[in-house]
Amino acid sequence: MSGPDVPGDVVELRVHGVSGASPDQVLDLRQTTQVAGDRSGGFYRRRPRRADTGTVRGVTLEAYRWGDLPSGTVARTLALVLLLPFMLVNVAIWMRPAHHGSEAVVKSLCRVLALTLTALYVLAIAGVALDLIGWKCTASPRCLAGRSWLSWLGGHPPGLRLAVLALVPATAIGLIWRFSNRPGRAFDAFRAPDQDVSELPLGGVGQWDTEPLVGRLRSVHVAGAFATLDLTLLLARAETGATVATVALTVVTAVLLASCVGLLCTPPLVDRGATDRRLDRVTSTLRTVAVVLTLVVVAHVLTSKGAWSAGHGLPGYGTMLTGVFVAQTALLAALGVVLLWRRDPRRGVPPLFGLGALVIAAAGVSLAAAYAAELVYRAADFLDRHVSTGEGIVAGPPRAYTWAIFGFLRAVLLTLIVAGLFVVVSRRRRRRAAAAIVAHDYPDAPAGAEPRLRQVRAAIARARFTERLVPLAVAYGCFAGLGTATTTVGLLGYFPSEIVERFAGLPADAVTFGIAFGSWVIAAIILGLIVGGVFAYRTVPFRRHVGVLWDLGTFWPRAAHPFAPPCYSERAVPELTRRITYLVGRGDAVLLTGHSHGSVLLAATVLQLPPHVGNRVALLTHGSPLRRLYARLFPAYVNDAALREIGRRVGWRWVNLWRDTDPIGGWVFSGQRSPAPSATADPADAVDRRQRDPSGVVTPPSDSVPPPIEGHWTGESDEPFTETVRELVRRLRERPDPPPTGST
């Protein structure tokens, strides 16, 4: 990004948030500017030509655009939708409490939970290929009628059908293996300097070489995936009398799965650096053994001469599926106990703030179960040709999938009910707080401004609902976990309609209709995610809402699930570090300005800057979620120690602008209402500056509408932002502060 700028001055380096803004938008280089009106109708003028490109004279503007790193092509965006459960459980491992003693246990539980998602992925595809098609449809003349692409398997022994169709889940494993292996290599050239980097956990984001860890996890998950396929085939073969070979192969498969779980439960071993090649050889050998074992199992199923049972479903498949759900329930319960036990004991810290890992993990498990159930149900519906009676495969998928859909629907409905209660119960308090803020900000508002004042109060009240999202998310996590737990009832041979009718008195037909409706709701959600993924990176306003999930989820490196989308911070943070170091090295001072999630990227970047570089850097954040969201969701990585270390590394040349109308951003150190910097001895008290929003509630003489309510929108063209830039530039041009001391 070199240009005609002259070394030795100040460079303002802007980093956008999750909106995916273009470089022109970040730099505010529009040819015209709006001088009156609003977004629906307004007045514009041609911008006057200026000698420089900055908002402050003598400052060179520069932008870092990272919006396409989490997305890329449309095909990759669609893959992100399908890999969403993997991404959620991967984020959960980063949400552990700040208590150091919880790290190993939380890592172990999240990684084993991630392995169960891989097993569920394999079982879902095996449910379509082996159970619905290989066992049921190819044994039914009515199902094969008119399907030339499938009828060639009809009439053949079950062993042959299963052996041939086992290629489908095996290919699916190979595809996700290949897909997860490619993207991580794109960031290899962007490694941050390893000297003078903060030892705090947040300072390691983008600094750690995660490829060895991801490679080991990938080998373990591939081995576990093939072992899941092997166990599915072997249980089906063992139903009618297990031979010595079947028992031996089953034991070997069980040992292989146990080895995978054992490796994941030893974080100090798995997390070793790239120099330890012994563990790499162990995991790659485990993967090779799993592939060879799959070939042996398929050959065994193909050549076995014993009779096969004539059941409605693939023998052992339902039991194995329910076993996965039981394991997930147990792991979620154990994770909840650990998080509550190791929560932050400090006074004033709500206990619910330490349950982020459980909430996200439960959401990932629930969504994975919904994905799997919907895939099998839609495939069964296609093969049945919507027939509800007669022969065919109308026996349908295992009961566990029915319970999974029922649990997902119940969790969503209960969460909506609780959300409605939260809105009603908190409305009075939020409105009272908003009224106090408005009365403080506009004490002399005329009587004619009352309609605009109501709009401002409503905007502040809506923004303050963010604090209620934490207990709401915890409620959903509990409901989703209970939904996963109830799938174990399928072992008793009951359907949800039977249980609900017996104990709740609701008609069974109504429950059955509700489950069918829930299935279509899941299909609509998946379709909506796919459509949203396609349009999110083609339409900037649409991306502002939909792209948030991808950008936030893929900020964290892959440490739990290797099939999760790759982490863009492994390139963005070192790249920012390199650029800032270069600018300072040639004699420039650098003002870093980050909006929304861009402030999180800059926080991790500052912790990687050597002291002599940080001595020439200032930081301006606006709309920052560092304290409001990240400190609550990721307490082990974003906390007081990390935030104060950031301030020390830039010599406390840090200003954070925030608004009461912003539902995402907020204060970092102090929520004081005074717009002036604090004069206390603690430099952290001078960081936060509240901006009154809107700037006024009365229509000025030069305009036709009152000033807009900005909320979370960027404000680089606003006078408070420009004035703050001038202040920080002035401080940078003064005699540099001595290098910060006491950094850890």
TAURZI-V226259 format. One record per pair of residues at least 24 apart in sequence whose ideal C-beta (glycine too) atoms are under 10 Angstrom apart, sorted by the first residue. I is the first residue (numbers start at 1). J is the second residue. Records with the same first field share a line. If there is no record, write none. Layout:
I = J  J
This chain:
1 = 62  63  64  579  582  583
2 = 62  582  586
3 = 53  60  62
4 = 60
5 = 52  53  54  59  60  61  62  583  588
6 = 58  60  587  588
7 = 60  583  585  586  587  588
8 = 586  587  588  589
9 = 52  54  58  59  60  587  588  589  729  732  733
10 = 54  56  58  59  60  583  588  589  590  591  616  618  725  728  729  730  732  733
11 = 54  59  60  61  62  579  580  583  584  586  588  589  590  591  592
12 = 53  54  55  56  59  60  61  62  63  589  590  591  592  593  618  620  716  725  728  729
13 = 60  61  62  63  64  576  579  580  583  588  590  591  592  593  594  602  605  617
14 = 61  62  63  64  65  591  592  593  594  595  598  620  714  716
15 = 63  64  65  66  572  576  592  593  594  595  596  597  598  599  600  601  602  605  621
16 = 63  64  65  66  67  593  594  595  596  597  598  601  714
17 = 67  544  548  551  594  595  596  597  598  599  600  601  622  623  624  625  664  665  712  714
18 = 66  67  70  543  544  545  546  547  548  549  550  551  552  555  595  596  597  598  600  625  664
19 = 67  540  541  543  544  545  547  548  551  595  596  597  598  712  713  714
20 = 65  66  67  68  70  71  536  537  539  540  542  543  544  547  551
21 = 63  65  67  540  543  544  595  598  714
22 = 63  65  67  540
23 = 62  63  64  65
24 = 63
25 = 63  65  540  714  716
26 = 61  62  63  64  65  67  593  595  598  714  716
27 = 53  54  55  61  62  63  65  716
28 = 53  54  55  61  63  714  716  717
29 = 53  61  63
30 = 717
33 = 717
34 = 717
35 = 702  703
36 = 699  700  702  703  704  705
37 = 703  704  705  708
38 = 703  704  705  706  707  708
39 = 708
40 = 705
41 = 704  705
42 = 703  704  705
43 = 702  703  704
54 = 591  722  725  729
55 = 716  717  718  721  722  723  725  726
56 = 591  722  723  725  726  727  728  729  730
57 = 726  729
58 = 729  733
59 = 589  591  725  726  728  729  732
60 = 583  588  591
61 = 591  593  716
62 = 579  583  588  590  591
63 = 593
64 = 572  575  576  579  580  592  594  598  601  602  605
66 = 551  568  569  571  572  573  575  576  597  598  601
67 = 537  540  543  547  551  568
68 = 537  568
69 = 186  187  551  554  566  567  568  569  570  571  572  575
70 = 537  547  549  550  551  552  553  554  555  565  566  567  568  569  572
71 = 533  536  537  543  547  550  551  554  565  568
72 = 183  186  537  565  566  568
73 = 537
74 = 533  534  535  536  537  538
76 = 179  182  183  533  537  565  566
77 = 530  532  533  534  535  536  537  538  546  547  550  565
78 = 529  530  533  534
79 = 176  179  180  183  533  563  565
80 = 529  533  536  549  550  553  554  564  565
81 = 371  526  527  528  529  530  531  532  533  534  536  549  550
82 = 121  176  179  371  526  529  530  533  563
83 = 121  176  179  180  553  561  563  564  565
84 = 363  364  367  368  371  526  529  533  549  550  553  564  565
85 = 114  117  120  121  363  364  365  366  367  368  369  370  371  372  561  563  564
86 = 114  117  118  121  176  180  221  364  367  368  553  558  560  561  562  563  564  565
87 = 360  364  367  549  550  552  553  554  556  558  560  561  563  564  565
88 = 114  117  359  360  361  362  363  364  365  366  367  368  549  553  560  561  564
89 = 113  114  115  116  117  357  360  361  362  363  364  365  367  368  560  561  564
90 = 114  117  217  360  361  364  553  554  556  557  558  559  560  561  562  563  564  565  567
91 = 356  357  360  361  363  364  552  553  554  555  556  559  560  561  564  633  634
92 = 335  356  357  358  359  360  361  362  363  364  365  556  560  561
93 = 267  357  360  361  556  557  558  559  560  561
94 = 201  205  356  357  360  555  556  557  559  560  633  634  636  637
95 = 339  354  355  356  357  358  359  360  361  556  632  633  634  635  636  637
96 = 201  335  338  339  342  354  356  357  634  635  636  637
97 = 338  339  340  341  342  343  344  345  353  354  355  356  357  635  636
98 = 201  342  343  344  346  349  354  631  634  635  636  637  638  639  640  641
99 = 338  339  341  342  343  344  345  354  635  636
100 = 201  342  636
101 = 338  341  342
102 = 338  339  341  342  343  354  357  636
103 = 201  267  342  636
104 = 265  266  267  268  271
105 = 265  267  334  335  337  338  339  341  342
106 = 267  335  338  339  342  357  358  361  560  636
107 = 264  265  266  267  268  270  271  559  560
108 = 261  264  265  266  267  270  331  334  335  338
109 = 264  265  330  331  332  333  334  335  336  337  338  339  357  358  361  560
110 = 264  331  335  357  360  361  364  559  560  561
111 = 217  220  221  260  261  263  264  265  266  267  270  559  560  561  562
112 = 224  260  261  262  264  265  327  328  330  331  334  335  560
113 = 264  327  328  330  331  332  334  335  357  361  362  364  365  560  561
114 = 217  220  221  224  264  331  361  364  365  558  559  560  561  562  563  564
115 = 217  220  221  223  224  225  228  257  260  261  263  264  324  327  331  560  561
116 = 224  228  261  323  324  325  326  327  328  330  331  365  368
117 = 221  324  328  361  364  365  367  368  369  371  372  560  561  563  564
118 = 173  176  220  221  222  223  224  225  228  260  368  561  562  563
119 = 221  224  225  227  228  229  231  232  257  260  320  321  323  324  327  328
120 = 228  321  324  325  327  328  365  368  369  371  372  373  404
121 = 169  172  173  176  221  225  228  368  371  372  375  563
122 = 169  170  172  173  176  224  225  226  227  228  229  231  232  324  372
123 = 169  225  228  229  231  232  317  320  321  323  324  372  376  398  400  401
124 = 169  172  321  368  369  371  372  373  374  375  376  379  397  401
125 = 168  169  170  171  172  173  229  372  375  376  379
126 = 162  165  166  168  169  170  172  228  229  232  233  314  317  320  321  376
127 = 169  232  313  314  317  318  321  372  373  375  376  377  379  380  397  398  400  401
128 = 165  168  169  172  372  375  376  378  379  380  382  383  397
129 = 162  164  165  166  167  168  169  170  171  172  229  379
130 = 161  162  163  165  166  168  169  229  232  233  236  314  317
131 = 162  165  232  236  312  313  314  315  317  318  321  376  379  380  393  395  397  398
132 = 165  313  314  376  377  379  380  382  383  384  393  395  396  397
133 = 161  162  165  168  379  383  393
134 = 158  160  161  162  163  164  165  166  168  236  314
135 = 161  162  165  236  308  311  312  313  314  315  317  393
136 = 311  312  313  314  380  383  384  392  393  394  395  396  397
137 = 161  379  380  383  384  392  393
138 = 162  164  165  393
139 = 310  393
140 = 383  391  392  393  394
141 = 391  392
142 = 384  385  387  390  391  392  393  394
143 = 383  384  385  387  391  392  393  394
144 = 383  392
145 = 385  392
146 = 385
147 = 383
150 = 383
157 = 302  304  305  307  308
158 = 236  237  301  304  307  308  309  310  314  315
159 = 233  236  237  298  300  301  302  303  304  305  306  308
160 = 301  302  303
161 = 301  302  308
162 = 232  233  236  237  298  301  302  308  314
163 = 233  297  298  299  300  301  302  303  304
164 = 298  302
166 = 229  230  232  233  294  297  298  301  302
167 = 298
168 = 229
169 = 225  226  228  229  232  233  294
170 = 225  226  229  291  294  295  298
172 = 225  229
173 = 221  222  224  225  226  228  229  290  291  294
174 = 222  225  226  291
176 = 218  221  222  225  562  563
177 = 218  219  221  222  225  226  287  562  563
179 = 563  565
180 = 214  215  217  218  221  222  558  561  562  563  564  565  566
181 = 214  215  218  222  562  563
182 = 566
183 = 558  565  566  567  568
184 = 210  211  214  215  218  557  558  562  566  567  570
185 = 211  566
186 = 566  568  570  571
187 = 211  566  567  568  569  570  571  572  574  575
188 = 570  571
189 = 571  574  575
190 = 570  571  572  573  574  575  576  577  578
191 = 570  571  574  577  578
192 = 570  573  574  575  576  577  578  581  604  605  608  609
193 = 574  577  578  581  608  609  610  613
194 = 608
195 = 608  610
196 = 608  609  610  611  612  613  614  649  739  743
197 = 577  607  608  609  610  743
198 = 604  606  607  608  609  641  642  645  646  648  649  743  744
199 = 607  645  743  744
200 = 604  607  636  637  638  639  641  642  643  644  645  646  743  744
201 = 607  634  636  637  638  639  641  642
202 = 600  603  604  606  607  608  626  630  634  636  637  638  639  641  642  643  645  646
203 = 573  603  604  605  606  607  608  609  637  642  645  646  649  743  744
204 = 557  573  604  607  608  637
205 = 555  556  557  567  569  570  572  573  600  601  603  604  605  607  608  637
206 = 555  557  567  568  569  570  571  572  573  574  575  576  577  601  604  605  607  608
207 = 569  570  573  574  577  604  607  608
208 = 271  273  557  559  570
209 = 273  274  557  570
210 = 271  274  557  558  559  566  567  570
211 = 274  557  558  570
212 = 270  271  272  273  274  275  276  277  279  280
213 = 267  270  271  272  273  274  279  557  558  559  562
214 = 557  558  559  561  562  563  564  566  567
215 = 274  279  280  283  284  562
216 = 263  264  269  270  271  272  276  279  280  282  283  284  286  287  562
217 = 263  264  270  283  558  559  560  561  562  563  564
218 = 283  284  287  558  561  562  563
219 = 260  263  279  280  281  282  283  284  285  286  287  288  290  562
220 = 259  260  261  262  263  264  270  282  283  286  287  290  562
221 = 260  264  283  287  561  562  563
222 = 260  283  284  286  287  288  290  291  562  563
223 = 256  257  259  260  263  283  284  285  286  287  288  289  290  291  293  294
224 = 256  257  259  260  261  263  264  286  287  290
225 = 260  287  290  294  563
226 = 253  256  287  289  290  291  292  293  294  295  297
227 = 252  253  254  255  256  257  258  259  260  286  289  290  293  294  297
228 = 253  257  260  290  320  324
229 = 253  290  293  294  297  298
230 = 254  256  257  290  293  294  295  296  297  298  300  301
231 = 256  257  297  316  320  323
232 = 297  314  315  316  317  320  321
233 = 294  297  298  300  301  302  314  316  317
234 = 297  300  301  316
235 = 314  315  316  317  319  320
236 = 301  308  309  311  313  314  315  316  317  320
237 = 297  300  301  304  306  308  315  316
238 = 306  315  316
239 = 306  308  309  311  314  315  316
240 = 306  307  308  309  310  311  315
241 = 306  307  309
242 = 306
243 = 300  304  305  306
245 = 296  297  300  303  304
246 = 297  300  301  304  306
248 = 300
249 = 293  296  297  300  301
250 = 297
252 = 289  293  296  297
253 = 290  293  294  297
255 = 289
256 = 286  289  290  293
257 = 290
259 = 283  286  289  290
260 = 286  287  290
261 = 327
264 = 560
267 = 559
270 = 559
271 = 559
311 = 395
312 = 393  394  395  396
313 = 393  395  396  397  398  399
314 = 398
317 = 397  398  400
318 = 397  398  399  400  401  490  491  493
319 = 398  400  490  491
320 = 398  400
321 = 369  372  373  376  397  398  399  400  401  404  487  490
322 = 398  399  400  403  487  488  489  490  491
323 = 400  488  491
324 = 369  372  400  484  487
325 = 365  369  400  401  403  404  407  483  484  485  486  487  488  490  491
326 = 400  484  485  487  488  491
327 = 484
328 = 361  362  364  365  366  368  369  481  484  485  487  488
329 = 362  365  481  482  483  484  485  486  487  488
330 = 485  488
331 = 361  365  481  484
332 = 358  361  362  365  366  477  478  480  481  482  484  485
333 = 358  481  484  485
335 = 361  362  481
336 = 361  362  474  477  478  481
343 = 635
344 = 635  636  639
349 = 632  635
350 = 467  470  471  632
351 = 474
352 = 470  471  472  473  474  475  632
353 = 470  471  474  631  632  633  635
354 = 474  632  635
355 = 470  471  473  474  477  478
356 = 470  473  474  477  632  633  634  635
357 = 477  633  634  636
358 = 473  474  477  478  480  481
359 = 470  472  473  474  475  476  477  478  480  481  633
360 = 473  477  553  633
361 = 477  480  481  560
362 = 411  473  474  476  477  478  479  480  481  482  483  484
363 = 411  473  476  477  480  481
364 = 480  560  561  564
365 = 404  477  480  481  483  484
366 = 404  407  408  411  412  476  477  479  480  481  482  483  484
367 = 408  480  522  525  526  529
368 = 404  484
369 = 400  401  403  404  405  407  408  480  483  484  487  522
370 = 401  404  405  407  408  409  411  412  480  483  518  519  521  522  523  525  526
371 = 404  408  522  525  526
372 = 397  400  401  404  405
373 = 397  398  400  401  402  403  404  405  406  407  408  487  515  518  519  522
374 = 401  404  405  408  518  519  520  521  522  523  525  526
375 = 401  522  523  526
376 = 401  404
377 = 401  402  404  405  515  516  519  520  522  523
378 = 519  520  522  523  526
381 = 516  519
398 = 487  490
399 = 487  489  490  491  492  493  494  495  496
400 = 487  488  489  490  491
401 = 487  490  519
402 = 487  490  494  495  496  497  512  515  518  519
403 = 483  484  485  486  487  488  489  490  491  494  495  496  499  515
404 = 483  484  486  487  490  518  522
405 = 483  487  496  514  515  516  517  518  519  521  522
406 = 483  486  487  489  495  496  497  499  500  511  514  515  518  519
407 = 479  480  481  482  483  484  485  486  487  489  496  518
408 = 479  480  483  484  515  518  519  521  522  525
409 = 483  496  514  515  517  518  519  521  522
410 = 479  480  482  483  486  496  514  518
411 = 475  476  477  478  479  480  481  482  483  484
412 = 476  479  480  483  518  521  522  525
413 = 479  514  518  521
414 = 475  476  478  479  480  482  483
415 = 472  473  475  476  477  478  479  480
416 = 476
417 = 475
418 = 471  472  475  476  478  479
419 = 465  468  469  472  475  476
421 = 472  475
422 = 465  468  469  471  472  475
423 = 465  468  472
425 = 468
426 = 461  464  465  467  468
427 = 461  465
428 = 461
429 = 461  464  468
430 = 457  458  460  461  462  463  464  465  467  468
431 = 457  458  460  461  464
432 = 457  461
433 = 457  460  461  464  660
434 = 458  459  460  461  462  463  464  660  661
435 = 460  461
436 = 460  673
437 = 461  464  660  661  673  690  692
438 = 660  692  697
440 = 660  673  692
441 = 660  673  675  690  692  693  694  695  696  697
442 = 692  694  696  697  698
444 = 698
445 = 696  697  698
446 = 697  698
448 = 697  698  699
449 = 696  697  698  699  706
450 = 697
451 = 697  706
452 = 694  696  697  698  699  705  706  707  709
453 = 697
455 = 694  697  706  709
456 = 660  661  692  693  694  697  706  709
458 = 661  709
459 = 659  660  661  662  663  693  694  709  710  711
460 = 659  660  661  662  663  693  709  711
461 = 660  661
462 = 661  663  711
463 = 659  660  661  662  663  664  665  666  693  709  711  712
464 = 660  661  663
465 = 663
466 = 625  628  629  662  663  664  665  666
467 = 628  632  666
469 = 629  632  663
470 = 629  632  633
473 = 633
544 = 712  713
548 = 596  597  664
551 = 596  597
552 = 597  600  625  629  630  633
555 = 597  600  601  604  630  634
556 = 634  637
568 = 601
569 = 600  601  604  605
572 = 598  601  604  605
573 = 600  601  602  603  604  605  606  607  608
574 = 604  605  608
575 = 601  605
576 = 601  602  604  605  606  608  609
577 = 604  605  606  607  608  609  610  613
578 = 605  608
579 = 605
580 = 605  606  608  609  613  614  616  617
581 = 608  609  610  612  613  617
582 = 613
583 = 613  616  617
584 = 609  610  612  613  614  615  616  617
585 = 612  613  616
587 = 616
588 = 616  732
589 = 615  616  617  618  653  728  729  731  732  733  736
590 = 614  616  617  618  619  650  732
591 = 617  618  619  620  653  724  725  728  729  731  732
592 = 617  618  619  620  621  650  653  654  728
593 = 618  619  620  621  622  655  657  714  716  721  724  725  728
594 = 619  620  621  622  623  624  626  656
595 = 620  621  622  623  624  657  665  712  713  714  715  716
596 = 621  622  623  624  625  662  664  665  712  713  714
597 = 623  624  625  626  629  630  664  665
598 = 622  623  624  714
599 = 623  624  625  626  630  656  665  668
600 = 624  625  626  629  630  634  638
602 = 626  646  650
603 = 630  637  638  642  643  645  646  668
604 = 637  638  642  646
605 = 646
606 = 645  646  647  648  649  650  654
607 = 642  645  646  649  743
608 = 649
609 = 646  649  650
610 = 649  739
611 = 648  649  651  738  739  740  741  743
612 = 736  739
613 = 649  650  739
614 = 646  648  649  650  651  653  737  739  740  743
615 = 649  650  651  653  736  737  738  739  740
616 = 650  651  653  732  736  737
617 = 649  650  651  653  654  728  732
618 = 650  651  652  653  654  655  725  727  728  729  730  731  732
619 = 646  647  649  650  651  652  653  654  655  656  687  728
620 = 653  654  655  656  657  689  716  721  724  725  727  728
621 = 646  654  655  656  657  658  665  668  687  688
622 = 655  656  657  658  659  662  665  689  691  712  713  714  715  716  718  720  721  724
623 = 656  657  658  659  662  663  664  665  666  710  711  712  713  714  715
624 = 656  657  658  662  664  665  666  667  668  688
625 = 662  663  664  665  666  668  712
626 = 656  665  666  667  668  669
627 = 656  658  665  666  667  668  669  670  671  688
628 = 658  662  663  664  665  666  667  668  671
629 = 664  665  666
631 = 668
638 = 668
640 = 669  684
641 = 744
643 = 668  669  684  687
644 = 669  682  683  684  742
645 = 740  742  743  744
646 = 687
647 = 683  684  686  687  740
648 = 683  684  739  740  741  742  743  744
649 = 739  740  743
650 = 728  732  737  740
651 = 683  731  732  736  737  738  739  740
652 = 682  683  684  686  687  731  737  740
653 = 683  687  727  728  729  731  732  734  736  737
654 = 683  684  686  687  688  728
655 = 686  687  688  689  721  724  725  727  728  731
656 = 687  688  689  690  724
657 = 688  689  690  691  715  718  720  721  724
658 = 688  689  690  691  693
659 = 690  691  692  693  694  709  710  711  712  713  715
660 = 690  691  692  693  711
661 = 691  692  693  694  709  710  711  712  713
662 = 691  693  710  711  712  713
663 = 711  712
664 = 711  712
665 = 711  712
666 = 690
675 = 720
677 = 727
689 = 720  723  724  727
690 = 720
691 = 715  718  720  721  724
692 = 720
693 = 718  720
695 = 719  720
